[in-house]
């Protein structure tokens, strides 16, 4: 399982180097907004809650992630088994993508019509 995740990350990095804008637009969690759309409303696809984890900004970012997967993932896979590790990994990735989105949503401007009352 860990070797498959390492291979996936390396393959995604190589594809991202070849087709950066396409991969970022389709798979990054916070892709740049298209022209004419306010920056706080980028295109969003549900799969981006998982696929963002395979994208890396540069070789150092990739290396740190792959080393971390190798160092910690091996022991986790031995302890949990590959199926439970896969479930834990996907849940962690999805939660890791959702938490910043919730924070940004909470920090954003109030909804139209004013603030809600807590009465």
C-alpha positions in Angstrom: 0.0 0.0 0.0 2.7 2.5 0.9 4.7 1.7 -2.2 1.6 2.3 -4.2 1.0 5.7 -2.6 4.6 6.7 -3.2 4.3 5.6 -6.8 1.0 7.6 -7.2 2.6 10.7 -5.7 5.7 10.5 -8.0 3.6 9.8 -11.1 1.2 12.7 -10.3 4.3 15.0 -9.8 5.7 14.0 -13.2 2.3 14.6 -14.8 2.0 17.9 -13.0 5.4 18.9 -14.4 4.2 18.1 -18.0 0.7 19.5 -17.7 0.7 21.9 -14.7 -2.4 24.0 -15.5 -4.6 21.1 -16.4 -3.8 19.1 -13.3 -4.1 22.1 -11.0 -7.4 23.1 -12.5 -8.9 19.6 -12.2 -7.3 18.2 -9.1 -6.0 20.9 -6.8 -8.3 21.8 -3.8 -8.1 25.5 -4.4 -7.6 26.0 -8.1 -7.3 29.5 -9.4 -10.6 31.1 -10.4 -11.4 31.4 -14.1 -11.1 34.9 -15.6 -14.1 37.1 -14.6 -15.0 35.0 -11.5 -14.2 36.5 -8.0 -11.1 34.9 -6.5 -13.1 33.5 -3.5 -15.3 31.4 -5.8 -12.9 29.0 -7.6 -14.3 26.0 -9.5 -14.8 23.1 -7.1 -15.2 19.4 -7.8 -15.9 16.9 -5.1 -13.0 14.7 -6.0 -10.6 17.5 -5.2 -11.1 16.7 -1.5 -8.9 13.6 -2.2 -6.9 14.3 -5.3 -5.2 17.4 -3.9 -3.0 15.1 -1.8 -1.2 13.8 -4.8 -0.1 17.2 -6.1 3.1 18.8 -4.9 4.5 22.4 -5.3 8.1 21.3 -6.0 10.6 18.5 -5.6 11.3 19.2 -2.0 7.5 19.0 -1.1 7.3 15.7 -2.9 10.4 14.4 -1.2 9.2 15.3 2.3 5.8 13.7 1.7 7.3 10.5 0.2 9.9 10.2 3.0 7.1 10.7 5.6 5.0 8.0 3.9 7.9 5.6 3.9 9.0 6.3 7.5 5.6 6.2 9.2 3.5 4.4 6.7 5.4 1.1 6.8 4.8 0.7 10.6 1.2 1.8 10.3 0.6 -0.7 7.5 2.1 -3.5 9.5 0.0 -2.6 12.5 -3.3 -1.9 10.7 -3.1 -3.9 7.5 -3.4 -2.3 4.1 -7.2 -2.0 4.0 -7.5 -0.2 7.3 -4.5 2.0 6.4 -6.2 2.9 3.1 -9.3 3.9 4.9 -7.3 5.9 7.5 -5.3 7.6 4.7 -8.5 8.6 2.7 -10.3 9.8 5.8 -7.2 11.9 6.8 -6.9 13.4 3.3 -10.6 14.2 3.1 -10.6 15.8 6.6 -7.4 17.6 5.9 -9.0 19.2 2.8 -12.3 20.0 4.5 -10.9 21.7 7.6 -9.3 24.7 5.8 -12.4 25.0 3.6 -14.5 25.3 6.8 -12.1 27.9 8.3 -12.2 30.0 5.1 -16.0 29.7 5.0 -16.2 30.9 8.7 -13.8 33.8 8.1 -15.7 35.0 5.0 -18.2 37.8 4.8 -21.6 37.3 6.5 -24.4 35.8 4.4 -26.7 38.2 2.5 -29.5 39.4 4.8 -27.3 40.0 7.8 -25.9 37.8 10.6 -28.0 35.0 12.1 -29.4 35.5 15.5 -28.5 33.0 18.2 -31.8 33.6 20.1 
